[in-house]
Amino acid sequence: MAEIITIETEKMIYGGDCIGKHNGKNVFVPFALPNETLEVEITDDRADFSRAKIVNIKKPSEHRREPKCALYGVCGGCNMQHIDDDFQIELRKQILRDSFERAGITVPEIIAISGNPFAYRSRFQFHDGSLMEKSSAKSVAVKHCPIAVSEINEWLENAQKSTGRVHVFGDKRIVGEKKVIEAVENRQKNEKPSIIGGAKRKIKRKENTYFSGTLQSPENRCEIELAGKKIAFDARGFFQSNLAVLEKSIEKVTDNLFGERVLDLYAGCGTFSVFLADNFRDVTLVEHNRDALVFAEQNLAGKTHTSYGMSGEQFLKTQWSALKAKCGQFDAVVVDPPRSGMEKAVVKWLSEEKTHQIRAVSCDPATQARDVSALVKSGYTLTRLYLLDFYPQTSHIESLACLENRE
């Protein structure tokens, strides 16, 4: 028979679980809040910690509420709908702060950049018209999602669903009459996308070859109007899901950032570069994903820029010395790396180059804290830290760290 124990929860950790203690051992409990008294069932008992599920809430938090979604706890998407919206933000801020303080960083006041806590999400992946169950390979049918924008919910209610994995992007900001783009994942393993058409600019790849043009699947192309500018991308690729918060985040990234030359590392389809081009004479983009850079070239048409289709490390190894000799240092650097954080070579380079201003965006507080800690130790000052609250009702955390070199 499973063991039932009573615990008092303490703090929430990254991932959304709360910690309680039993016989001196940490017990991790999903769907709990800090300062609750719970009866829990141990589901995984290990030598140094246990996992448990809630059986009975003896003393609930004043911030606990009923979730809006009937599938909450079944669908694998949300894990904080049981918490009132304002307290959710405070919890995500505290998790971000804890990550930075553990890395030895003195943290300024964390400012939350947020929007509507519901009806905000424009991008989804569906599997045979369904979402995935929590911690399962099974799917769960969904007719309406409270965090989805109205265009997505209309698609869920009315569209004939395609089989397999389908990427869906819907929003009122999409240019044209069609407000939902449905992109079927039909690429075979290791198959490279075909490139057609011609572009005046060419993108240099690390193999020292060139390519240009547009993707062969125009039906997957999505173009939106964002803060007064048009940005195109492939609906199958990554693009931020919360466009209202993205607009606010772009403003914070570019705020008081001016100069002659700026580097956009991990540039994607050039979302930040499109706006940086208004503040700098020349923009350099580095992005290893060739699909994304094709769109970046389209988005930056008419702007003075250079694109490199390679990793940050490869760019520094093969291109930077010649560029520095020709043009000098960058006045500012914007980085938006994957969850694994900046490459070690990039952190080392930033530490040595002492760029005047760095804007570091991240989707993982642990790797963000690790990288910022190294930069602070090298002489940079963390002047501002933002919680970019892209995903309300979840424990997902994105952030923006603003660093300056005042030497």
C-alpha positions in Angstrom: 0.0 0.0 0.0 1.3 3.5 -1.0 2.5 5.6 1.9 0.4 8.6 2.8 2.1 11.4 4.7 1.3 15.0 5.8 3.7 17.7 4.8 3.9 21.5 4.8 5.2 23.0 1.5 7.9 25.6 1.5 9.0 27.1 -1.8 8.2 26.5 -5.5 11.2 25.4 -7.7 11.9 25.6 -11.4 9.5 23.2 -13.1 6.5 24.1 -10.9 6.8 21.6 -8.1 6.7 22.7 -4.4 9.1 21.3 -1.8 8.1 19.9 1.5 10.1 17.8 4.0 9.5 14.4 5.6 12.0 12.8 7.9 14.6 15.3 6.7 14.2 14.4 3.0 12.8 16.7 0.3 9.5 15.8 -1.1 8.5 17.3 -4.5 4.8 17.8 -5.1 3.3 19.0 -8.4 0.1 21.3 -8.3 1.0 22.5 -4.8 1.6 26.1 -3.6 4.0 27.4 -0.9 2.7 27.3 2.6 0.1 24.6 2.2 -0.6 21.7 4.5 -1.2 18.6 2.3 -1.8 14.9 2.6 0.3 13.3 -0.2 1.0 9.9 -1.5 4.6 9.0 -2.2 4.9 7.9 -5.9 8.7 7.7 -6.1 10.8 7.2 -3.0 14.6 7.5 -3.5 17.6 7.7 -1.2 17.8 11.5 -1.1 14.3 12.7 -2.2 10.8 11.6 -2.9 8.0 12.5 -5.3 4.4 12.6 -4.3 0.9 13.5 -5.5 -1.7 15.4 -3.6 -4.4 13.3 -1.9 -6.0 15.9 0.3 -5.5 19.7 0.8 -5.8 20.2 4.6 -4.8 23.9 4.5 -4.9 25.6 1.1 -3.0 28.7 0.1 -5.0 31.9 -0.1 -3.8 32.0 -3.7 -5.3 28.7 -4.7 -8.2 28.8 -7.2 -10.2 26.5 -9.4 -8.6 26.1 -12.9 -10.5 27.3 -15.9 -9.8 24.3 -18.1 -11.6 21.0 -17.7 -8.5 19.2 -19.0 -6.2 20.7 -16.5 -3.9 18.1 -15.0 -4.6 15.8 -17.9 -3.2 17.9 -20.8 0.5 18.3 -20.5 0.5 22.1 -21.2 -0.4 24.1 -18.1 0.7 23.4 -14.6 -0.2 26.7 -12.7 -3.8 27.3 -13.5 -4.7 26.5 -9.9 -2.8 29.7 -8.8 -4.2 33.2 -9.1 -2.5 35.2 -11.9 -0.7 37.8 -9.8 0.8 35.3 -7.5 1.9 33.2 -10.5 4.0 36.1 -11.7 5.6 36.5 -8.2 6.4 32.8 -8.1 8.1 32.9 -11.5 10.0 36.0 -10.5 11.2 34.2 -7.3 12.3 31.2 -9.2 14.3 33.5 -11.6 15.8 35.3 -8.6 16.8 32.1 -6.9 18.6 30.9 -10.0 20.6 34.1 -10.2 21.4 34.2 -6.5 22.6 30.6 -6.5 25.0 31.6 -9.2 26.4 34.4 -6.9 24.8 37.3 -8.7 23.5 40.4 -6.9 20.0 40.7 -8.4 18.3 44.0 -9.1 14.5 44.4 -8.8 13.0 41.9 -11.3 10.5 43.6 -13.6 7.7 41.5 -15.1 6.8 42.1 -18.7 3.4 40.5 -19.0 0.1 40.5 -20.9 -3.3 38.7 -20.9 -3.0 35.6 -18.7 -5.5 33.8 -20.9 -6.3 33.8 -24.7 -2.7 34.7 -25.5 -1.1 31.7 -27.3 -0.9 31.8 -31.1 1.3 28.7 -31.8 0.6 25.0 -31.1 1.6 21.6 -32.2 -1.2 19.1 -32.5 -1.0 15.4 -32.9 -3.9 14.1 -35.0 -5.8 17.1 -33.9 -5.0 16.5 -30.2 -2.6 17.7 -27.5 -0.4 15.3 -25.5 -1.3 14.1 -22.1 0.9 15.0 -19.1 3.9 12.7 -18.8 2.5 10.4 -21.4 2.8 9.5 -25.1 -1.1 9.4 -25.3 -3.1 12.3 -26.8 -6.1 14.1 -25.4 -8.7 15.6 -27.7 -9.3 19.3 -27.2 -12.1 21.5 -28.6 -11.3 24.7 -26.7 -8.2 25.9 -25.0 -8.4 28.8 -22.5 -4.9 30.0 -23.2 -5.3 29.9 -27.0 -6.2 33.0 -29.0 -9.6 33.0 -30.6 -8.3 32.2 -34.0 -6.8 28.9 -32.7 -10.0 28.0 -30.9 -12.1 28.6 -34.0 -9.7 26.3 -35.9 -10.1 23.6 -33.1 -13.9 23.9 -33.3 -14.3 24.0 -37.1 -11.3 22.7 -39.0 -11.0 19.2 -40.4 -7.9 18.0 -38.6 -4.9 16.6 -40.5 -3.3 13.4 -39.3 0.2 13.3 -37.8 2.0 16.3 -36.3 0.6 19.6 -37.3 2.0 23.0 -36.5 -0.7 25.7 -36.2 -0.1 29.4 -36.0 -3.1 31.7 -35.7 -3.5 35.4 -34.8 -5.2 38.6 -35.8 -1.8 40.0 -36.7 -1.3 37.6 -39.6 -1.1 39.5 -42.9 -3.8 38.6 -45.3 -7.3 37.2 -45.0 -6.2 33.8 -43.7 -5.7 34.1 -40.0 -4.6 30.5 -39.3 -1.7 28.8 -40.9 -1.7 25.0 -40.7 1.6 23.4 -41.5 1.9 19.6 -41.7 5.2 18.0 -40.6 5.9 16.1 -43.8 9.7 16.3 -44.0 11.4 12.9 -43.9 14.2 12.3 -41.5 17.5 13.9 -42.7 15.7 15.4 -45.7 16.9 18.9 -46.5 14.4 21.6 -47.7 14.5 22.6 -51.3 15.3 26.2 -52.1 13.7 27.9 -55.0 13.6 31.4 -56.4 16.4 33.9 -56.2 17.4 36.5 -53.6 19.8 39.4 -54.2 21.6 38.6 -50.9 23.4 35.4 -50.2 24.0 33.7 -46.9 27.4 32.4 -46.0 27.4 28.9 -44.5 30.2 27.3 -42.5 30.9 24.9 -45.4 31.9 28.0 -47.4 29.1 27.5 -49.8 26.1 29.8 -50.5 22.4 29.5 -50.9 19.6 31.9 -51.4 15.9 32.0 -52.2 12.7 31.0 -50.5 11.4 27.7 -49.0 9.7 25.4 -51.4 6.6 25.1 -49.2 4.9 28.5 -49.5 1.8 27.2 -47.7 3.9 27.0 -44.5 5.0 30.7 -44.8 3.5 32.9 -42.1 3.8 36.7 -42.1 2.7 38.9 -39.2 2.6 42.6 -38.4 4.5 43.1 -35.2 4.9 46.6 -33.7 4.4 48.2 -37.1 6.8 45.9 -39.0 6.2 42.8 -41.1 8.0 39.6 -40.2 7.8 36.3 -42.0 8.7 32.8 -40.8 8.0 29.2 -41.4 5.1 28.0 -39.3 6.9 24.7 -38.7 9.8 26.4 -37.1 10.1 28.2 -33.8 8.4 31.6 -33.3 7.2 33.1 -30.1 3.7 32.1 -29.1 2.7 35.2 -27.2 2.8 38.1 -29.6 1.6 40.8 -27.2 4.4 40.1 -24.8 6.9 39.7 -27.7 6.1 43.3 -28.8 6.8 44.5 -25.2 10.0 42.5 -25.0 11.3 43.9 -28.3 10.9 47.3 -26.8 13.0 46.4 -23.8 15.7 44.7 -25.9 16.1 47.7 -28.1 15.5 50.4 -25.5 18.4 52.9 -25.3 20.5 50.6 -27.6 22.2 52.7 -30.3 25.5 52.8 -32.2 27.2 52.0 -35.5 27.3 48.1 -35.4 25.3 45.5 -33.5 25.6 41.7 -33.4 22.5 39.5 -33.2 23.7 36.1 -32.1 21.2 33.2 -32.4 19.2 35.5 -34.6 16.5 33.1 -35.8 14.4 34.7 -38.5 15.7 38.2 -37.6 12.9 39.3 -35.3 15.2 41.4 -33.1 17.4 42.5 -36.0 14.4 44.0 -37.9 14.1 46.5 -35.0 17.8 46.9 -34.3 18.3 48.0 -37.8 16.4 51.2 -36.9 19.0 52.0 -34.2 22.3 50.9 -35.8 24.0 51.6 -39.2 24.9 47.9 -39.7 23.5 44.7 -38.3 25.3 41.3 -38.3 23.2 38.2 -37.9 24.5 34.8 -36.9 22.1 31.8 -37.0 23.0 28.1 -37.6 19.5 27.2 -38.9 19.4 27.9 -42.6 15.6 27.8 -42.9 15.4 30.6 -40.4 18.0 32.7 -42.1 16.3 32.6 -45.5 13.4 34.3 -43.8 15.7 36.7 -42.0 17.0 37.8 -45.4 13.5 38.6 -46.5 12.7 40.4 -43.3 15.8 42.6 -43.5 15.5 43.4 -47.2 16.6 47.0 -47.7 18.5 47.2 -44.4 22.3 47.2 -44.2 23.2 43.8 -42.7 25.3 40.7 -43.1 24.1 37.1 -42.3 26.2 34.2 -41.4 24.7 30.7 -41.5 26.7 29.1 -38.7 27.0 28.6 -35.0 28.3 31.4 -32.7 31.4 29.4 -32.1 32.1 28.9 -35.8 31.5 32.6 -36.5 34.1 33.6 -33.8 36.5 31.0 -35.1 36.3 31.7 -38.8 35.0 35.3 -39.3 35.6 37.5 -36.3 39.3 38.3 -36.7 38.8 39.6 -40.2 35.7 41.5 -39.3 37.3 43.2 -36.3 40.3 44.2 -38.4 38.0 45.7 -41.0 35.3 47.3 -38.9 36.3 47.2 -35.3 34.3 46.1 -32.3 30.5 45.8 -32.1 28.8 48.6 -30.0 26.3 46.1 -28.7 25.4 42.4 -28.8 22.0 40.8 -28.5 22.0 37.1 -27.7 19.0 34.7 -27.6 20.4 31.2 -27.3 18.6 27.9 -27.1 17.8 26.3 -23.7 21.3 25.1 -23.3 22.5 28.7 -23.1 25.4 30.4 -24.8 28.2 28.4 -26.2 31.3 28.5 -24.0 33.3 30.2 -26.8 30.6 32.9 -26.9 30.8 33.6 -23.2 34.6 33.7 -23.3 34.5 36.1 -26.2 32.1 38.4 -24.6 34.1 38.3 -21.4 37.3 39.3 -23.3 35.8 41.8 -25.8 34.1 43.9 -23.2 31.3 45.0 -25.5 29.6 48.2 -24.1 26.1 46.7 -23.9 24.7 43.2 -23.9 21.1 42.2 -24.1 20.8 38.5 -23.1 17.5 36.7 -23.7 17.0 33.2 -22.3 14.3 30.5 -22.0 16.1 28.7 -19.1 16.9 30.5 -15.8 19.7 28.1 -14.8 21.7 28.5 -18.0 20.9 32.2 -18.1 22.3 32.6 -14.5 25.4 30.5 -15.4 26.2 32.7 -18.4 25.5 36.0 -16.7 27.5 35.0 -13.7 30.6 34.5 -16.0 30.0 37.9 -17.6 29.6 39.6 -14.3 32.9 38.0 -13.0 34.6 39.3 -16.1 33.6 42.9 -15.3 30.1 43.5 -16.6 27.4 44.9 -14.5 23.9 43.5 -14.4 21.8 46.7 -14.6 18.3 45.3 -15.3 16.6 41.9 -15.1 13.2 41.2 -16.7 10.8 38.3 -16.4 9.5 37.9 -19.9 6.2 36.3 -19.0 5.4 34.6 -22.3 3.6 31.6 -20.8 1.1 32.4 -18.1 -0.5 29.3 -16.4 2.8 27.5 -16.8 6.1 27.4 -14.9 8.0 28.2 -18.1 10.3 31.2 -17.5 12.0 33.5 -20.0 14.1 36.4 -19.1 16.1 39.4 -20.3 19.3 40.4 -18.7 20.8 43.8 -19.5 24.5 44.1 -19.0 26.9 47.0 -19.3 30.7 47.3 -19.4 31.5 50.6 -17.8 35.3 50.4 -18.1 
